[in-house]
Amino acid sequence: MKSAWRHFFDWWSEHRGYGSRDGMEAALMGVLFNVMGYTHEYIKARLVAEDEDRRLSLRYGIVSREKNATVDCCGNIHYPLTTTTDGDDR
């Protein structure tokens, strides 16, 4: 976050005409680099958390958050069949 703030401040300074250490292009590329890196780490953490939820479901037989769904031994989620008012199965 420190690096992102520094690049943002350089970008803002250049935009306002005050100048910066490395110039506008370096500031913009620095902001993009930091945003992409942060996004990568954010998504990676989310996927790890989802994987942990899946393993807990398998280990302890926790029912999926979906109503009446179950998880089998391979980690597949099974949903009960429902019938619509016109008789078509979903």
N, C-alpha and C positions, 0 to 999 in steps of 0.2 A: 504494500500500500504506500510506503514511503516513496518508492520509485515512481509509482503512478501519480502521486501528488506532485512530485518534482516535475515530471513531464507535463502534467496538466498546467502547473503554474508557469512553466516556460512557454507553453502554448498560449496561455492567457496573456502573458507579458508581451509576446510577439504580436498577438492580435491587437493589443492596446498601443503598440508602437514603442514599447520600452526596450525591446531587445532581450536576448537571453544568452546563456552560455553557448549552446550548440545550434541555435537557429530553429526556425519554424518546422522544417522537414524532420529534423531529428526529434523534436518535441512530439510531433504527430505520430511518427513511427514508434516512439517510446510508449505513448498512450496505447496505441494498437497492440503492441507487444505485451504490455501489462494486462490489458483486457483479455487477450487471447489466453495468456497463461493462467489468469485467475479463473476464466471460464473452464479451462481444462481441469484444473484442480477441483472446482465446484462440481462438475459432472462426475469426475472420478469418485469423489466422496459420496455422491448420491448413489452411484452404481454399487459401491461397496456396501452401503447401508441396505440397498434393495437385496443384494446377495445375502447379507446377514439375515434379513427377514425371511428369505426363502429357506435358508438352512435351518432357522429356528422352526419354521413351519414343518419341515421334514422331520426334524429331531423330535419335536414335542407334539406333532399332530395338530398344530394350531390351525383353526379354520381360517380360510382367507377372509379378507375384509368384505368381500362380496357376500351377500346374504345367501346362506345355505351352500356355499361352495366348499369343496374339500380338496385337499392336496394329496396326491398319491405318492408312492414310494420313490418315484422318479422326479418328483417336483412339479408334475403337471397339475394344473388347476382344473377341476371338473365342476361344471355348473349344472344344476338340475334343469330338466326340460320344463318349459312353461308353455301353456296353451293360451292363445289369444282368444278373444270372444268369437272370432269367426272360425275357430277350429284349427288354424294353422299353427304348427309347432315352431318355436323359435329356438 
